[in-house]
């Protein structure tokens, strides 16, 4: 979808996640993708996912408002705080 929308940066990052050879590299690529998606979110209006942040891994992600679902570390699935609705 990012490629169709001519957003090369997000398309590249999504491809990096999809082609990651292992979970550690996928999580690292996901962090970069999340940063780009958060920037894109800031330019949109209407219904948007919330921004969450994990202070332990120092990374953010998007998800629907509700229970935390930290994607960066299986042992810290509930670690994170709501930063923006």
Buried (B, 14 or more C-beta within 10 A) or exposed (E): EBEEEEBEEBBBBBBBBEEBEEEEEBBBBBBBBBBBBBEBBEEEEEEBBBBBBBEEBEBBBBBEEEEBEBBBEEEEBEBBEEEBE
